[in-house]
């Protein structure tokens, strides 16, 4: 495979989906929706609804029906054979499902406010334990993704959606940074970028992250810094504080014409290897040709091996994923090297390595302690300290 193989990004499945109603079709759906059965959406459902509608989940045009659901859970493919690693489902309690017939149109709501309509093509039961075991590699309720799965309703509704009103998050949470896949593709084209590397993060960017991003920028035309801002664990740094820290870092340490900062409104599943594939496919839809997969991508606790999220890409042919994953070792500051390094490039022992866990970082920030400059840029540390003080 040459470096030019994916010089032009093609949406997953070949077509960028758009499920946002316009004009008279939109007004007609808005008039119908109040008369339909209202299905209140969870924060994860709201994120998924937005991402389906804007095409970030291309080729999905709605919530999965049973055949696609089972195929994804068991084989990481849609029924047509296209790679897809995370089930995207709309689940409801059994008593709510009993009043919904297949073929009926329902309203998908934020609270009581209708946002979209959906024709229920199927309703089906599913095995939560099997999904947990296959997708998360554990049935342990201490895993946040598994715990969320077990709290879901017992029945799933599958069918195509049409969005006619924006979820409130689209209007109030980082609206200036909420680019759709069509918009990021247009930005890349206007800048003349043919090779774009995407970086997924739910954490502040420390020096090791900066290092791998800039290494990737050496072989691409630009970077899509794409922090996830949907639902995360309660002990993760709040999204608004993280965004402020990214902006501060970019202002002082990155070339403005080679970076696009845009939010990714997905919820974290903490599904490790499977979520790495999912994140890569979504960034392909946003126009990326390359994607950084680092140590323990989308992991939590000790549920996954350190590099399992990289090894899972070996299960697929490169053209099935359709973008180039860039694999990085765990990077850190070495006092003897005086630089950010990895075990591949540093000959010194762990006693010379500066490595802080996420828990250590959070505890230091909450105490108002500045992080070591070798670990995090001072401007980033100050934003994080100030931001957590406000919470």
Beta strands, then each sheet from edge to edge (+ up, - down):
strand 1: 37-40
strand 2: 62-63
strand 3: 90-92
strand 4: 105-110
strand 5: 113-119
strand 6: 122-125
strand 7: 155-163
strand 8: 196-201
strand 9: 222-227
strand 10: 259-261
strand 11: 290-293
strand 12: 324-327
strand 13: 331-334
strand 14: 339-342
strand 15: 353-354
sheet 1: 1+ 4+ 5- 7+ 2-
sheet 2: 1+ 4+ 5- 7+ 3-
sheet 3: 1+ 4+ 5- 7+ 6-
sheet 4: 10+ 9+ 8+ 11+ 12+
sheet 5: 14+ 13- 15+
end
